[in-house]
Amino acid sequence: MPRDPWLTKGKVKVRIKTSQGDLSVVLDRSKAPCTVHNFVHLADRGFYDRTDCHRLTAYPTLKVLQCGDPTGTSEGGPGYKFKDELPTDLKPAPNDPSGLRRVYERGFVAMANAGPDTNGSQFFLVQSDSSLKPNYTVFGTITAEGLGTLDKIAAGGIAGEDPLDGPPKVRAHLYRVQPC
């Protein structure tokens, strides 16, 4: 957790300039202070600049665009990991007999990970309400303008053999990620 109290309060607007238009997001320090601090730190240093969003999913229960991997392989990151700040206020997923899944709502920005406490730089943008176990830190929301850009990318479909998971056909190149 950041030690300075101002790092745990307020919101940060971030403009993500993409090849398909602006994809602005609002990050919420009160929900995930370390995660927001990490994202802003990486953005300020140009970590995300000149990278591509490498994964688009179109499963009935998972519709997201994943970005933040400088290698484009789904395995890259900043060279460090940090702890989860898991959400506790997500709605239960409908039609989940186990009761374990929650709704990651359209417009959420959340961290991608490879298991507990493996956050780094990869994040996903929720294009449509998705059903997941609450194992992913939610740290912001996409603006209305940004949702239009996300929808444009998702409407292009998925490249490759798997029609439900792979790189987006419409290239989503991040030119600049900059806190406003």
N, C-alpha and C positions, 0 to 999 in steps of 0.2 A: 504494500500500500504506500503511495506517495506520502511523504512526511509533512509537506506543506499543506495546510487546510484548503488553500485556494485550488489545489489540484484535485480536490474531491467534490467540488461544487461547480455548478454552472454547466453550460453547453459550449461546444466548439463546432462551428460550421466549417466544413471542408469541401472545397471544390475539386472534383476529380474531372479533369479535362480528358475526354476520350475521343477516339476516332469517330464515334457515333453521336457525340454531343456531350454536354455537361451532365455529370452524374453527382449532384451535390448531396451531401449527407450532413446530419446533425448528430454529433457524438455527445453522450450524456455521462459526465463525470460521476454523478451520484450513483449511477447503476454499476459502473465498472471503471473506477479511477485508474487502476494500473493499466488496463487495456487501452483506455483512451490516451493515457500518457505515452504508452508504447507506440500507438498508431501515429500520434502527432510527432513524436520523436523521429520515427522513420520517415514520415512525410517531409518534415523540415530538412532532412538530410538527403532528400531526393531518392530514397530507396525504391519507391514505387514508380518513379518516372521511367518512361520508356520500357515498360513491361506490358504484357498482354494478360487479359483474363483468360485463364487456361481451361476452365471447365464450366460447362453448362449442363444442368440436369433437367429432365422433363418427366420424371416419374409421377404417377398420380399423387403421391404423398410428399414429394420433394421437388421443388422447382426453384433452383438457385443458380446464380452466376458466381463462380469462385475466382478470386484474384489474389494478388499479393505474393506470388512465387516468382522470383527473379529468373529462375531457370526455365519456367514454363513446363515443368515435369510433374508437378504436384508434390515434389519432395524438397523444394528449396525453401530457404528461410534466412533469417538474419544471423544465424550462428549461435543463438541462445534460445532458451525456453522460459516461460513464466507461468505462474499459477492461474488456474481458472477463477473466474468471478461469476459463478453460475447463477442463472436467473431463478428466482423463487416465486415469481408472480405470473407465470405463463398459464394460459387456459388449458384444461385437459383436452387432448385430441379426441374428436368424435370418432365413434366406431373403433376405438382401441380397447379390446376386451381386457388387456393386461392392466390398463390404467397408468402405464408408465410413460407414455408419449404425451408430449405437449405441443401446442400450436406455436410455431414460429411464424408470426404474422407477416403478410405482404408488407414490404418496406423495411423490415428489420435488417440491421447490419450486425453480423455475428462473426466470431472467430472460428475458423476451421482448425481442426487439430487431429492428432494421430493417437489420442488417448488422453487420460487425465494429465493436466498440468503440462501440456506440450505446445502451448500457444507460442507463436513466433510472429510471423508477418502475414500469413494467409488468412483471408476473410471471405465471407460470402454475403451476397445481397439476395434477399428473399423476394422472388418475383411473384409468387402466389403462396397463400397460406400453406405451410408445410408441417408435417407431423414427424417429430423427432423426440428422442429421449432428451431431457434437459441437460445435455452434456456440453453445450456450446454457449460461450459467453455472448450475450446480447449487449452491444455497447453503443448503438445508435439507430437512427432511422434515416431513410432516404426521403428527400424532398419530393414534392409533386413533379417538378421538372425532371428530377433524377429518375423517377419511376417511368416516365415517358421514354427516356434513353434506355433503361433496363428492358422495357417491353419491346423496344425496337430490336435490341440485340437478341432477345429470346425468340421473337417472331421469325428470325432468320433460320432457326433450327440448329441442329447439331451435326457437325462434320464427323466423318468416320463411319465405321460399321455399326456401332451401337446407336440406335435412334433416340435413346433415352439418356445417354451420359457420354460426354466427350467435349472436345473443343467447340466453341460456337462457330457456325459457318460465317456469321458476320463478325469480322475481326473487331475485338474490343481492346484496342491499344490505349494504354494510359500514357498520355503525353506528360501530364503534370498533376500531382496530388499536392494540394496546398491549403493549409488552414487559412481561413479568412479572418 
